[in-house]
Amino acid sequence: MDDPAAPKRNWLQRLTGRGKTTIPVVRLHGVIAAEQRQGRLNIATVAPLLERAFAIKSAPAVAIVINSPGGSPVQSRLISKRIRDLANEHGKPVIVFVEDAAASGGYFIAVAGDEIIVDPSSIVGSIGVIMAGFGFVGALEKLGVERRVHTAGNNKSTLDPFLPEKASDIERIKQFELDIHQVFINHVKAGRKGRLKAADEVLFTGEWWTGMRGVELGLVDAIGDLHETLRSRYGKDVDLKLIEPKRLWFGLPRIGFSTEGLSSDIAATIEDRAVWARLGL
C-alpha cells in the first residue's frame, strides 16, 4: 500500500513521467580494500558515487545497498564517514539495505545509515578484528635453502612466516587488534545509540547473525527490501536512480596479454573468495 503522505501526480505529470520522486541508489558490493581493482570497495571508487547521489537536490533520501563481507578497517571507516558527512551536509536521510551480507567492515559502513533494513537471511555483525597468515618454520631448511634476514629495529621481522612466533610479537599484535576493535565498538555505539538491545559481551565478540536476529539485537532496524520499502514510502511510481561508475566511452581497449597481471588477478580473486568463505558464502 502506498504511503498516503507520498506526493500525488496529476495526469500531465503521469503522462510525461515528471513529478516522480527520485531516490538515488548506490550499490556497494565486494571486499573492502585500498587496492584499485574491479570488485573492490574503497574511498577512491566509492566517494564519487556518493557525491553524485547526494547532489540530486530533489531526492528526499539516499539509498545504499550493501553486500560486503568486510575488509580494510581504514577504508571502511573512510567510506562510512563520507556517507555521514554528505548526509549532514545535504540534510538527507540515508537508508541502508543489506543483501547477502554486511559483516565486519561491511557492517561498519552500514552503521552510517539512519536506518538499516535487511533480508531475514542476511548476515550482519561480525564486529571484530582478525589477522591471519601461515607459518613455514623449518620449511626452507628441509629444502636446503638458507634464508638471510637483516633488520634495523628489533620488531621489524614481526609476522615473518619463516621465523618462529615470539610471545612479545603476539602480545603487540593482540594490542593492535584491540585498538582497532575499540574503534569499531565506539562507531557502532555512536551510530546505533539507543537502539542496541544486548550487552557488549554479546554484540562485540566477532560473532555474526541473520538479519532476523540482528533486528532483535538492535544491530539493524527492520526486515524488508529496496523496492517494497521505497514504494511504500514514496509511492509506487518512485524512480530508483542507480548511480554507477562513469564509463570511458572513447577509451581504447588494452591490447596484449600479461601473465603478471593474470597471476595478480587470480591471487586477488582467491583472496576475496576466502573473505566471503568465512561467512559461508
N, C-alpha and C positions, 0 to 999 in steps of 0.2 A: 504494500500500500504506500502511495506517495505521501510524503510529509505535507500536511496542509499548509505549512508555512513556506513551502517551496514556491518560487516565483512562477506565476502563470503567464503564458504567452498568448497573444492574440492570433487571429487566423493568418495575418500577414507574416508575422514572425515565424509561425509554424511552416508556412509555405516557403519562405526564403531560408529557413534554417537559422535565422537570427534570434536572439533573445535566449539562447540556450545558456545554461550555467556551465562554464568550462572549469574542469578540475584537472590541473596538470598532474601527471603520474610519472614518477621517477622509479625505475626498476634497478635495484642493486642486487646483482646476482654474482656469486663467486667467492673465492677465498680472498681475504684481505691481506694485501702485501704491497710493499713500496715499489716492487719491480713493475715496470711498464710492460705488461703482457696481456693479450686478449684473455678475457675471463677473470682478470684480477680486479679487485677494487682498491682504490687508493685516492687520496685527496686530489691528486693531479687530474685524474679522469672523472671523478665524481663532482667536484666543485663547479665546473662549467654547466653541468646538467642541473644542479641545484639552483644556480643563479638564473638560468633561463626559466625554470619553473616558477620561482618566486617573483620573477619580473612580470608575470602575467597579471596585470593590475585588477582585472575583473574577476579573477578567481577568488572565491571565498575561503579556499583552503588548498593545501598541497597534500597529495597522497604519495607515500613512499612504500614501495613493495620490496620487502627484504627476503632474500633466500641465500643465507650465508652461514657456513659452519664456524666462521671466525678467522683468526689470523693475527696480523700485527696489532699489538695494543696501541702503538703510536698512531697508525693510520686510522684505526677505529675511533680513537679519541678525536683526531682532527676532523674526520667526517661528521661525527656526532656534534661536535662544537659548531661546525659550519652550518649544519641544519638549524641549530638553535639560534645562532647569530642572525641568520637570514629570516627566520620566523619572527624574531623580535623586531628586526629592522623593518619588515614589511607588515607586521601586525597580522600574520596569517597563522591559523592553527595547522598543525601537522598531524595527519592521520597515517599511522604505520600499519601496513598489512603484512603479515608473515605467511610465507608459503611453506615449504618443507621445513625450513629451519631459520631461527635467529638465535644462534648459540655462540657463547663466548663473545668474540668481537662483534659478531652479528647482532647479539642482544645488546651490546654496548651501544651500537648505533641506534637500535630500535628505541632505546630509552629516551632518545632525543624527541620522540613524538609526544604530542599531547595525549594521544590515545594509541594503544596497541591492540590491534584486532587480529585474531589468529584462527586457523582451522583447528578443529578439535584434535587432529593428529599432528599438528605442527610440533616441532621440537624447539623448546625455549629454555633459557637459563645458561647452564654451564659457566657459572660465574667463578672462574678460577684461572690459574696460570699454569702452563705446562712447558717444560723444556725437555727434549728427548734427543737421544743420539745413540751411538754404538761404541763399544769398546773392542779394540783389536790388540790388546796387550799380549805380546808373545807371538803374534801372527808373523811379523817380519823376521823374527829370529828363526822361526821354523822354515821360512822361505830362504834363509841365508842372506837376508838383506840387512845392512847396517844403516840405521837412521840417525842423523846428526841434527840436534836442535840446540841453538844458541839464542838466549834471550837477554834483554836488558830489562829487569823488572822481575821480581820473584813470582808474580802471578800471571805472567804473560802467556804461559802454556796451559792455562785453565781450559778444561774440556778437550784437551788433545786426546783423540781416540786411541793413540798408540802408547799412552802413558797411564800408569795406574792412577785411579782416583785418590785424591788426598782429602782427609777429613776437613781441612781448612777450606778447600775448594768447594766441597759440598755445603759447608756452612755459609759461605759467601753467596753461592747460587741460591740457596734457600732464602736468604735475606733479600736478594734481588727479586725473587718471585713474590715474597711477602709484600715488598714495597709496591709492586705493580698491582698485586691483588687488592691492596688497600685503596689504590686509585679507582679500581673497578667498583669496589664496595661503596665508596663515597659517591661515585657517579650514580649508581643505582639508587641509593638512599635519597639523593637530591632530586633525581628525575622522577622517582616513584613515591615521593614524600606523601605520607598519609594514606597510601594505597597498599603497602606491603602488609601481608596478613600472617606472617610467620617469623620465627626468631632467626637471628643471624646464623645460628648453628644449623639451621635447616636450609636457608637460602644461599649461603655463600660457601658451600663445600665443593663447588665444581660440578655438582650433580645437574642433570638436565631432565626436563619433564615434558609431557604432552601439553599442547595448548590448553586442553580442558583442565588439567591440573594447574597449569600456570595461572588460570583465572582464579582458582581457589586460593592460590598463594599470593595473589595480588601482583604478580610479575607482569601480567597483561590485563587488559580490561574486558574483552568480550570475545565471543565466538562469532565469526561472520566472514564475509569475503568482500573483495573490492567492489564488484558491480552491484551486488544486493545492497550493501551498506550505503554507497553513494547515491544510488537510485532512490532509496527510501528517504534520504535526507534532502536531496536536491532535485528530485523529480525524475520521472522515467526517461526524459529526453536529455538528461545530463550528458555533457560532452566530455569524455575522458580523453585528454590530450597526452599521448605518450611522448615524453621528452627523451629523444635518442641522440647519440653522438652524431655530430655532423659528418657527412661523407665527403671525401675529396673527389668530386666528380671528374676533375681533369688530371688526377694523379696517374702517372704511368705505372703499369704493373711491374713488379720486380722480376727480372729475368735471371735465371741461374738456379743453381742448387748448392746449398751449403750443408755439408754433413755436420759442421759445428752447430749451426742453427737448429738442425733437425734433432741432434742429441740434446740440446738445451730444451727444446720444446717437449721432448719425450720425458726428460727428467722433471720438468715443471708439471706436466700432466700427472705423473706418478705421485709427485709431492702433493698436488691438490687432491687427488683421489684419496690419499692417506688421511688428509684432514677430514674429508667428508666421511670416510670409513669409520672414524671414531664415533660417529653418530649412527652408524648402521645404514648410511645412505650411499 
